[in-house]
Amino acid sequence: MTEFDGKVALVTGGFSGIGQAAADVLARRGARVVAAGLGPPGATPPAPHGVEQAQADVTDETAMASLVDQVLARHGRLDILVASAGIQRYGNTTQTTAEGWDEVLDVNVKGAFLAAKHALPALRATGCGAIVFVSSVQAFVTQTGVAAYTASKGALNALTRSIAVDEAASGVRANAVCPASVDTPMLRAAARKFSDGSDASAAALVESWGRSHPLGRVARPDEVAEAIAFLAGDRASFITGVALPVDGGLLAQAAVVIPQ
């Protein structure tokens, strides 16, 4: 497919999970992709075909400015930003420390803000740039014990709307995808945390979580990446300011079940 031929994309959080899947899909459809993330030298996974990798801390403004400069120096333009970097920490409001709160908000919100802030001049220059933030259904509903995470995703959706309105005249669109449970390393780590820690019990818990979705399973990262690619591309040219659930019907389902 050649949907993104001639376009350049930057994907933060691009070394694993949804970000890695998004980088892969964009590259396979013709984009030149720079996937940014953190990891010790030699520890990053093999890059999919057509994907370059760069080390960058999304919470560091100097690093994010430098990252965008590197993309422009190498490729001369930037058409798409996918901000996928995110972390999850557990605890209700009283259990969450100020340091833990800052850690989650720094990565999930500040990191997305800094990526957009430094990418926007280049995106404006194309006249049709696109930003896709990776948010969560927990911007709308919440589990127990995820105070910082759910607050960060609500803020991310608000940032999406703000950029969409502010940048409409420049031709830059901003949207968010809001996945439910996705089979990523982050979800598997959570499953190990709340089971006996073995791979088998974690897999069983992931399967159990999947049954809470009307489609009966958790998502694959590539399924979320397909939604990201749609919003990033010309097929979505009149869509901006949207928070798109990719949730297997989770938000559509009422909690009350009528007995059979």
C-alpha positions in Angstrom: 0.0 0.0 0.0 1.2 3.5 -0.8 -1.2 5.6 1.3 1.7 7.4 3.0 4.2 7.6 0.2 6.3 10.8 0.5 5.2 11.4 4.1 7.3 11.4 7.3 6.0 10.3 10.6 7.4 10.6 14.2 6.1 8.1 16.7 6.9 8.5 20.4 6.6 5.4 22.6 7.5 3.6 19.4 9.6 0.8 20.8 6.8 -1.4 22.0 3.1 -2.0 22.1 0.7 0.3 20.3 3.4 2.8 19.3 5.5 0.0 17.7 2.5 -1.3 15.9 1.6 2.2 14.6 5.2 2.7 13.4 5.0 -0.6 11.5 1.7 0.1 9.8 2.7 3.6 8.7 6.0 2.3 7.3 4.4 -0.6 5.5 2.1 1.9 3.8 4.9 4.1 2.5 5.8 6.5 5.3 9.4 7.2 6.4 9.0 6.6 10.2 11.1 7.6 13.1 10.2 5.7 16.2 11.4 7.3 19.5 11.7 5.7 22.9 13.9 4.9 25.8 16.1 2.0 26.5 19.8 1.1 27.1 22.0 0.8 24.0 21.4 -2.5 22.2 18.2 -3.2 24.2 15.7 -1.8 21.7 13.8 -4.3 19.6 14.5 -4.8 16.0 12.9 -2.0 14.0 10.2 -3.0 11.4 11.1 -2.4 7.8 11.3 1.3 7.0 11.4 2.4 10.6 14.4 4.3 12.1 14.8 4.4 15.9 15.9 7.3 18.1 16.4 7.5 21.8 14.4 10.3 23.4 12.8 11.1 26.8 9.4 12.7 26.1 9.5 14.5 29.4 12.6 16.4 28.5 11.9 19.5 26.4 15.5 19.8 25.1 15.4 16.2 24.0 12.0 16.6 22.2 13.2 19.7 20.4 16.3 17.9 19.3 14.3 14.9 18.2 12.2 17.0 15.8 15.3 18.7 14.6 16.9 15.4 13.8 13.8 14.3 11.8 13.8 17.5 9.8 17.6 17.3 9.2 17.3 13.8 7.9 14.0 13.9 6.0 13.3 17.6 5.4 9.7 17.5 6.6 7.3 16.1 9.2 3.7 15.2 8.2 2.5 13.0 11.1 3.0 12.8 14.8 1.8 9.8 16.8 2.2 10.4 20.5 2.0 7.0 22.1 4.4 7.2 25.1 2.6 6.3 28.2 2.9 4.6 31.6 0.5 3.2 34.2 0.7 3.3 37.9 -1.8 2.0 40.4 -3.4 3.6 43.5 -6.4 5.6 44.4 -6.1 9.3 45.4 -4.9 8.7 48.9 -2.6 5.9 47.9 -0.9 7.9 45.1 2.1 9.8 46.1 2.9 13.3 44.7 5.9 11.8 43.0 3.9 9.0 41.5 1.3 11.5 40.3 4.0 13.7 38.7 5.6 10.7 37.0 2.3 9.7 35.3 1.3 13.2 34.3 4.8 14.0 33.1 4.9 11.1 30.6 1.3 10.8 29.6 0.4 14.5 29.3 3.5 16.7 29.4 5.2 14.2 27.0 2.4 14.5 24.5 2.3 18.3 24.9 6.1 18.6 24.3 6.0 16.3 21.3 3.1 18.4 19.8 4.7 21.7 20.7 7.9 21.0 18.9 6.3 19.1 16.0 3.7 21.7 15.2 5.8 24.2 13.2 6.9 21.4 10.8 3.3 20.0 10.7 2.0 23.5 9.8 4.5 23.8 7.0 2.9 20.9 5.2 -0.5 22.5 5.2 -2.1 19.2 6.1 -0.3 17.7 9.1 -1.9 15.2 11.5 -1.4 14.5 15.2 -2.8 11.3 16.8 -2.6 10.9 20.5 -2.9 7.5 22.2 -5.4 8.0 25.0 -7.7 5.5 26.7 -11.3 4.6 27.4 -10.3 5.6 30.9 -10.6 9.2 29.8 -14.4 8.5 29.9 -14.8 5.7 32.5 -12.4 4.4 35.1 -11.4 1.3 37.0 -10.7 1.5 40.7 -7.2 2.4 41.8 -5.9 4.3 38.8 -6.3 7.9 39.8 -3.3 9.4 38.1 -3.7 7.4 34.9 -7.3 8.2 34.4 -6.7 11.9 35.1 -3.9 11.9 32.6 -6.0 10.4 29.8 -8.8 12.9 30.5 -6.3 15.7 30.2 -4.9 14.2 27.0 -8.4 14.2 25.4 -8.8 17.9 26.4 -5.4 18.7 24.9 -6.5 17.0 21.7 -9.6 19.3 21.4 -7.5 22.4 22.2 -5.0 21.6 19.5 -7.7 20.7 17.0 -9.4 24.1 17.4 -6.2 26.1 17.6 -4.7 24.5 14.5 -7.7 24.2 12.3 -6.8 27.3 10.3 -3.3 25.9 9.7 -4.6 22.7 8.2 -3.2 20.5 11.1 -5.7 18.0 12.5 -5.5 16.5 16.0 -7.3 13.4 17.1 -7.0 10.7 19.8 -7.6 7.0 19.9 -9.0 5.6 23.1 -8.3 1.9 23.4 -9.7 -0.4 26.0 -7.6 -3.4 27.0 -4.8 -4.1 24.5 -2.4 -7.0 24.6 0.8 -5.0 25.1 3.8 -5.4 27.4 2.1 -2.9 29.8 -1.1 -5.0 30.0 0.9 -8.1 30.6 2.9 -6.4 33.3 -0.3 -5.4 35.0 -1.6 -9.0 34.7 1.5 -10.3 36.4 1.1 -7.7 39.1 -2.4 -8.8 39.9 -1.9 -12.6 39.6 0.7 -14.9 41.0 3.3 -13.4 38.6 3.6 -16.4 36.3 3.1 -16.1 32.6 0.3 -18.7 32.7 -1.7 -16.9 35.4 -1.1 -13.5 33.7 -2.4 -15.0 30.4 -5.5 -16.3 32.2 -6.1 -12.9 33.7 -5.7 -11.1 30.4 -8.3 -13.6 28.9 -10.6 -12.8 31.8 -10.3 -9.1 31.2 -11.1 -9.7 27.6 -14.4 -11.3 28.5 -15.5 -7.9 30.0 -15.5 -6.5 26.4 -18.6 -7.2 24.3 -16.4 -8.7 21.6 -15.1 -11.1 24.2 -11.3 -10.4 24.0 -8.7 -7.8 24.4 -7.4 -5.9 21.3 -4.2 -6.6 19.4 -1.9 -3.6 19.0 -2.2 -3.7 15.3 -6.0 -3.2 15.6 -5.4 0.1 17.4 -2.7 1.0 14.9 -5.2 0.7 12.1 -7.3 3.4 13.7 -4.2 5.5 14.2 -3.3 5.2 10.5 -6.8 6.1 9.4 -6.9 9.3 11.5 -3.4 10.2 10.3 -4.2 9.8 6.7 -6.1 11.7 4.0 -9.2 9.5 4.4 -9.8 11.3 7.6 -9.2 14.8 6.1 -12.4 16.2 7.7 -12.0 14.7 11.1 -10.4 16.7 13.9 -10.9 17.0 17.6 -12.2 13.4 17.9 -11.6 10.9 20.7 -12.2 7.6 18.9 -12.9 4.6 21.1 -11.2 1.4 19.9 -12.7 -0.6 22.7 -14.5 -3.8 21.5 -17.8 -2.2 22.5 -16.8 -1.6 26.1 -18.2 1.9 26.4 -21.4 0.9 24.7 -22.2 -1.7 27.3 -24.3 -1.0 30.4 -23.0 -2.6 33.5 -26.4 -3.9 34.5 -27.2 -7.3 32.9 -30.7 -8.6 32.5 -31.0 -12.2 33.7 -31.6 -14.7 30.9 
